[in-house]
Amino acid sequence: MPKKISHIGIAVHSIEEAAKFYQKLGLEIESIEVVESQKVKVAFIPVGDVRIELLEPTSEDSSVAKYLEKKGEGIHHLAMATDNLVEKLDDVASKGIRLIDKVPRPGAHNADIAFLHPKSTHGILLELCEEKHKY
């Protein structure tokens, strides 16, 4: 069972421009990093126990760039923290839930991640993440 909402991923053309909006709300970027394997730059903004994750593509062929081209800026995914990600993936697959990632891959903030397919989640790109440390 997922432990909590980890973060909400929001696709943006520019982290710098998007950050200006969140600063007007009194929020600040906690950290920025590049996840080379996903061709994306991410910025985390804490809001209580949840993070907003701004996603800026670093390549035109990244999945986030394709998302922006097709749908524009907006919510890209919802991430839930879980323990034992490998076991969790086996469990959800055994229940007929379609996986994008059959094995975890490295994600931002030193977490292992895996995505569930929106066709199995009522249209939401759902990320399961095993956080190796607390934010």
VENWO-V755948 format. One record per residue. N is the residue number from 1. RES is the residue in three letters. PHI is phi in whole degrees, 0 to 359 (none if undefined). OMEGA is omega in degrees with one decimal (NA if undefined). D_FIRST is the distance of its C-alpha to the first C-alpha in whole Angstrom. Layout:
N/RES/PHI/OMEGA/D_FIRST
N/RES/PHI/OMEGA/D_FIRST
//
This chain:
1/MET/none/175.7/0
2/PRO/300/-177.3/4
3/LYS/273/-174.7/6
4/LYS/189/168.3/9
5/ILE/284/179.4/12
6/SER/277/-179.1/13
7/HIS/200/174.5/16
8/ILE/244/-178.6/18
9/GLY/274/-179.1/20
10/ILE/237/178.3/24
11/ALA/284/179.6/27
12/VAL/223/175.2/30
13/HIS/285/-176.6/33
14/SER/215/175.5/34
15/ILE/299/-178.8/32
16/GLU/302/179.5/35
17/GLU/290/-179.4/36
18/ALA/296/-178.4/33
19/ALA/299/179.6/32
20/LYS/300/177.8/36
21/PHE/297/-177.3/34
22/TYR/294/175.8/31
23/GLN/295/176.6/34
24/LYS/296/177.5/36
25/LEU/274/-179.1/33
26/GLY/89/-179.8/33
27/LEU/258/-178.9/30
28/GLU/230/175.5/30
29/ILE/290/179.1/29
30/GLU/276/-179.3/27
31/SER/199/175.5/28
32/ILE/228/176.2/29
33/GLU/211/175.7/28
34/VAL/254/175.0/29
35/VAL/252/-174.1/27
36/GLU/303/-176.1/29
37/SER/296/179.2/27
38/GLN/252/178.8/26
39/LYS/55/-176.0/29
40/VAL/211/170.8/28
41/LYS/256/-177.6/29
42/VAL/235/174.2/26
43/ALA/233/178.9/27
44/PHE/256/178.5/24
45/ILE/237/-179.7/25
46/PRO/286/173.7/23
47/VAL/223/-173.0/23
48/GLY/64/-179.4/21
49/ASP/270/-178.1/18
50/VAL/246/176.7/17
51/ARG/243/165.4/20
52/ILE/267/179.9/22
53/GLU/246/175.7/22
54/LEU/277/-176.2/26
55/LEU/244/177.8/26
56/GLU/244/-179.3/30
57/PRO/293/175.4/31
58/THR/254/-180.0/33
59/SER/210/179.7/34
60/GLU/293/-179.4/35
61/ASP/260/177.0/33
62/SER/282/179.4/30
63/SER/296/178.6/27
64/VAL/289/176.5/27
65/ALA/297/177.9/31
66/LYS/295/177.0/31
67/TYR/299/-179.7/28
68/LEU/299/180.0/31
69/GLU/296/-175.9/34
70/LYS/278/-171.2/32
71/LYS/242/-176.3/31
72/GLY/82/-179.0/32
73/GLU/294/177.3/30
74/GLY/155/-178.0/27
75/ILE/297/-178.5/23
76/HIS/261/-179.1/22
77/HIS/202/173.9/18
78/LEU/244/-178.2/15
79/ALA/245/177.1/13
80/MET/244/177.9/10
81/ALA/280/178.5/9
82/THR/215/171.1/7
83/ASP/265/173.6/8
84/ASN/50/-174.5/10
85/LEU/302/179.7/10
86/VAL/300/178.4/13
87/GLU/296/-179.2/11
88/LYS/296/178.3/8
89/LEU/297/176.8/11
90/ASP/299/-178.8/13
91/ASP/296/-177.7/10
92/VAL/292/177.1/10
93/ALA/296/179.5/14
94/SER/293/178.8/14
95/LYS/264/175.6/13
96/GLY/86/178.2/16
97/ILE/276/-177.3/14
98/ARG/284/-178.9/17
99/LEU/256/167.4/16
100/ILE/275/178.8/19
101/ASP/249/178.7/18
102/LYS/278/174.4/18
103/VAL/229/179.7/18
104/PRO/297/174.8/17
105/ARG/227/-178.9/19
106/PRO/291/176.9/21
107/GLY/234/179.7/20
108/ALA/290/177.4/21
109/HIS/57/176.0/21
110/ASN/58/178.8/21
111/ALA/247/169.0/17
112/ASP/268/-174.5/16
113/ILE/227/172.4/15
114/ALA/203/-177.9/15
115/PHE/254/173.0/15
116/LEU/260/-174.1/14
117/HIS/287/179.6/18
118/PRO/303/178.7/19
119/LYS/291/177.4/20
120/SER/257/-172.7/17
121/THR/238/179.7/15
122/HIS/61/171.8/18
123/GLY/92/-179.4/20
124/ILE/258/170.3/18
125/LEU/283/-175.0/17
126/LEU/252/177.9/14
127/GLU/255/169.1/13
128/LEU/257/-179.0/10
129/CYS/226/174.5/12
130/GLU/252/-177.1/12
131/GLU/282/-179.2/14
132/LYS/278/174.9/17
133/HIS/205/179.0/18
134/LYS/282/177.6/18
135/TYR/295/NA/20
//
